[in-house]
Amino acid sequence: QLYKNQLESGHTGPFVVGGTHGRFRGNGGTLIEVSEEVYAVRKAALTVLDPITYCWLILSSGFSISVLLGALKWTEKLYMLPYWAIFIPAWSAHGGIVIMHILSARALSKFISEANENRQRPDSTDHLD
């Protein structure tokens, strides 16, 4: 429907998904509006990835601290430091990654259950996207 409306109004440029309230990509392209329902579903789907975005920070900090401790032991600044203590930050980083994946799985489960509840409503528009 939107595609036909764009063609009827004389637009022949590239069609870019977008709409009102900041939901568009400009670059001189023709805009195709996305309904509020579709936008809400897409925005909710992205919440699943939110915990995963912290993985780089957890891994880089954990391994950086381990490398620092290893360098201090190797240069004999902390020569009494046991080897197992050097690896604690790296092991903790792995634990943090597991926790972030668990949180992401919970967010996915919540998103799926809310989507299923919305599809049970007679006025549902989830099938549009």
C-alpha positions in Angstrom: 0.0 0.0 0.0 2.7 2.5 1.0 4.8 1.5 -2.1 1.8 2.2 -4.4 1.2 5.5 -2.7 4.8 6.5 -3.2 4.7 5.6 -6.9 1.3 7.4 -7.4 2.8 10.6 -5.9 5.5 10.6 -8.5 8.5 9.4 -6.5 10.9 7.3 -8.5 14.0 7.4 -6.2 15.2 4.7 -3.9 12.7 3.7 -1.2 14.0 4.1 2.3 12.3 2.6 5.3 11.4 5.3 7.7 8.6 7.6 9.0 7.9 10.2 11.5 9.4 10.8 14.9 13.0 10.1 13.8 12.3 6.7 12.3 13.8 7.4 8.9 17.0 7.5 6.9 17.3 10.7 4.9 20.1 10.9 2.3 17.7 12.3 -0.2 15.7 9.0 -0.5 12.0 8.7 -0.6 10.5 7.9 2.7 8.2 5.1 3.4 6.4 5.4 6.8 6.6 2.6 9.3 3.5 2.3 11.5 3.8 2.7 15.2 3.1 -1.0 15.8 5.9 -2.2 13.5 8.3 0.3 15.0 7.4 -0.8 18.6 8.0 -4.5 17.6 11.4 -3.7 16.1 12.4 -1.6 19.0 11.4 -4.3 21.5 13.4 -6.9 19.5 16.5 -4.8 19.9 16.3 -5.0 23.7 17.3 -8.6 23.4 20.8 -7.5 22.3 21.3 -4.9 25.1 23.1 -7.2 27.6 25.4 -8.5 24.8 26.7 -5.0 24.2 28.6 -5.1 27.5 30.6 -8.2 26.5 33.4 -6.3 24.9 33.9 -4.2 28.0 33.8 -7.2 30.4 36.3 -9.2 28.3 38.7 -6.4 27.6 38.9 -5.3 31.2 39.3 -8.8 32.5 42.0 -9.8 30.1 43.8 -6.5 30.5 44.0 -6.9 34.2 45.3 -10.5 33.8 47.9 -9.3 31.3 49.0 -6.5 33.7 49.3 -9.0 36.6 51.2 -11.4 34.4 53.6 -8.6 33.4 54.1 -7.6 37.0 55.0 -11.2 37.9 57.3 -11.5 35.0 59.2 -8.3 35.8 59.3 -9.5 39.4 57.4 -6.4 40.7 54.9 -8.8 42.3 57.1 -11.9 42.4 55.1 -13.5 45.3 51.9 -13.3 43.3 50.6 -16.9 42.7 49.8 -17.9 39.1 46.2 -18.7 39.9 45.7 -15.1 41.1 46.9 -13.8 37.7 44.0 -15.7 36.0 41.2 -14.6 38.3 40.3 -11.5 36.3 40.1 -13.6 33.1 38.0 -16.3 34.7 35.8 -13.6 36.2 35.4 -12.1 32.7 34.2 -15.5 31.4 31.7 -15.6 34.2 30.5 -12.1 33.3 30.0 -13.2 29.7 27.9 -16.1 30.8 25.8 -13.8 32.9 25.3 -11.4 30.0 24.2 -14.3 27.8 21.7 -15.4 30.5 20.3 -11.9 30.7 20.0 -11.8 26.9 18.2 -15.1 26.9 15.8 -13.8 29.5 15.2 -10.7 27.4 14.5 -12.9 24.4 12.1 -15.1 26.3 10.3 -11.9 27.6 10.1 -10.5 24.0 8.7 -13.8 22.6 6.1 -14.1 25.4 5.0 -10.5 24.8 4.8 -11.0 21.1 2.8 -14.2 21.5 0.4 -12.4 23.9 0.0 -9.6 21.3 -0.7 -12.0 18.5 -3.6 -13.5 20.6 -5.4 -10.1 20.5 -8.0 -9.8 17.7 -6.7 -6.3 16.7 -3.1 -7.5 16.4 -0.9 -6.0 13.6 2.2 -8.1 14.4 1.9 -9.9 11.1 2.6 -6.7 9.2 6.3 -6.8 9.7 
